[in-house]
Amino acid sequence: MAESDWDTVTVLCKKGPTAAQAKSKQAILAAQRREDVETSKKWAAGQNKQHSITKNTAKLDWETEELHHDRVALEVGKVIQRGRQSKGLTQKDLATKINEKPQVIADYESGRAIPNNQVLGKTERAIGLKLRGKDVGKPIEKGPKAE
């Protein structure tokens, strides 16, 4: 006679722990003591990190220590401040006039900003003083306009 499903022995046993129970602090510690599981902290787990770390991260960190961006000279900041005050403008007024944020003007005046020729050009025209080149602080000569 051939064995059928009726002839096989079925063993019923207690269900294993649910996912929530298996992840509880107590269950994890018990499993670690038994050395059943290895746990490791994932880098940036649960954060909105979309870019993976490259192999050369440490190398890049060392390199960027020596490299830094050029900042606006303090002299240029003082010229912006003098020109703005001579026109009776606040930082906010000047920023509005050149379509920039007031923080940008504050950064330029304090020498914290990274120079941007577009911003410097707009500021030069607004205050009427040169901010780039050799003759920083001198009035801009208004040449004939091209038609």
RAKAHU-V504547 format. One record per residue. RES is the residue in one letter. PSI is psi in radians with two decimals (none if undefined). OMEGA is omega in whole degrees, -180 to 180 (999 if undefined). D_LAST is the distance of its C-alpha to the last C-alpha in Angstrom with 1 decimal. Layout:
BEGIN
RES&PSI&OMEGA&D_LAST + RES&PSI&OMEGA&D_LAST
END
This chain:
BEGIN
M&2.42&180&108.3 + A&2.58&179&104.5 + E&2.41&176&102.7 + S&3.11&180&100.6 + D&-0.49&-179&98.2 + W&-0.43&-176&101.3 + D&-0.31&-178&103.0 + T&2.67&-179&100.2 + V&2.23&177&100.1 + T&2.23&-179&97.1 + V&2.17&176&96.5 + L&2.34&178&94.8 + C&2.96&-178&93.2 + K&2.47&178&91.1 + K&2.61&176&87.4 + G&3.04&-179&85.1 + P&2.59&177&82.9 + T&2.96&-178&79.9 + A&-0.74&-179&76.4 + A&-0.71&180&76.1 + Q&-0.67&-178&79.4 + A&-0.45&-178&78.7 + K&-0.01&-178&75.5 + S&2.70&-178&77.2 + K&-0.72&-179&77.3 + Q&-0.77&-179&81.1 + A&-0.68&-180&81.1 + I&-0.80&180&78.6 + L&-0.70&179&80.6 + A&-0.73&180&83.8 + A&-0.64&178&82.2 + Q&-0.66&178&81.0 + R&-0.64&178&84.5 + R&-0.16&-178&85.9 + E&0.61&176&83.2 + D&-0.51&-175&82.3 + V&2.67&174&78.6 + E&2.22&-180&76.0 + T&2.49&176&73.2 + S&2.53&-180&69.9 + K&2.23&179&66.9 + K&2.46&179&63.8 + W&2.29&177&60.6 + A&0.53&179&58.1 + A&2.35&178&60.6 + G&0.18&178&59.6 + Q&2.89&-179&56.1 + N&1.11&179&52.9 + K&2.05&-177&52.3 + Q&-0.22&-177&50.7 + H&2.31&-179&50.1 + S&2.77&-180&53.1 + I&2.38&178&53.8 + T&2.95&-180&53.5 + K&-0.48&-173&56.2 + N&0.37&-177&54.1 + T&-0.82&-179&53.5 + A&-0.72&179&55.7 + K&-0.78&179&54.0 + L&-0.69&179&50.5 + D&-0.74&180&51.8 + W&-0.73&-178&53.0 + E&-0.73&-175&49.8 + T&-0.24&177&47.5 + E&-0.68&-179&49.7 + E&-0.50&-177&48.3 + L&2.43&176&44.7 + H&2.73&180&42.4 + H&2.55&175&38.8 + D&2.52&179&36.9 + R&2.85&177&36.4 + V&2.38&179&33.9 + A&2.55&-180&35.2 + L&-0.56&178&36.9 + E&-0.74&179&35.0 + V&-0.71&178&31.7 + G&-0.72&179&33.5 + K&-0.67&179&34.6 + V&-0.76&178&31.0 + I&-0.78&-178&29.8 + Q&-0.82&179&32.8 + R&-0.81&-179&32.4 + G&-0.70&-180&28.7 + R&-0.77&-179&29.6 + Q&-0.59&179&32.5 + S&-0.49&177&30.8 + K&-0.05&179&28.3 + G&0.54&-178&31.5 + L&2.54&170&30.7 + T&2.99&177&33.4 + Q&-0.69&-179&33.0 + K&-0.73&179&32.9 + D&-0.80&180&30.1 + L&-0.73&179&27.9 + A&-0.76&179&28.7 + T&-0.69&-178&27.8 + K&-0.61&-178&24.5 + I&0.19&178&23.5 + N&0.81&175&25.4 + E&2.99&178&28.3 + K&2.61&178&32.0 + P&-0.55&180&33.6 + Q&-0.57&179&35.8 + V&-0.79&179&32.8 + I&-0.76&179&32.0 + A&-0.73&180&35.7 + D&-0.73&179&36.0 + Y&-0.75&-178&33.1 + E&-0.56&-179&34.7 + S&-0.09&178&38.1 + G&0.26&-180&37.1 + R&-0.27&-172&38.3 + A&2.63&172&35.0 + I&2.19&-173&34.0 + P&2.35&177&30.6 + N&2.06&-175&27.7 + N&-0.57&-180&24.3 + Q&-0.81&180&22.6 + V&-0.75&180&24.7 + L&-0.72&179&24.4 + G&-0.79&180&20.6 + K&-0.69&-179&20.7 + T&-0.72&177&23.5 + E&-0.84&-178&21.7 + R&-0.63&-178&18.8 + A&-0.70&-177&21.5 + I&-0.20&176&23.8 + G&0.34&179&21.5 + L&2.56&179&23.7 + K&2.39&179&23.6 + L&-0.16&-178&25.9 + R&2.75&177&25.6 + G&-2.85&-175&26.4 + K&-0.71&-174&28.6 + D&1.10&178&27.4 + V&2.31&177&28.1 + G&-0.17&180&28.2 + K&2.62&-180&26.1 + P&2.59&178&23.2 + I&2.25&176&19.7 + E&2.22&179&17.8 + K&1.82&179&14.5 + G&3.05&179&12.3 + P&2.38&-179&9.1 + K&2.39&177&6.3 + A&2.32&180&3.8 + E&none&999&0.0
END
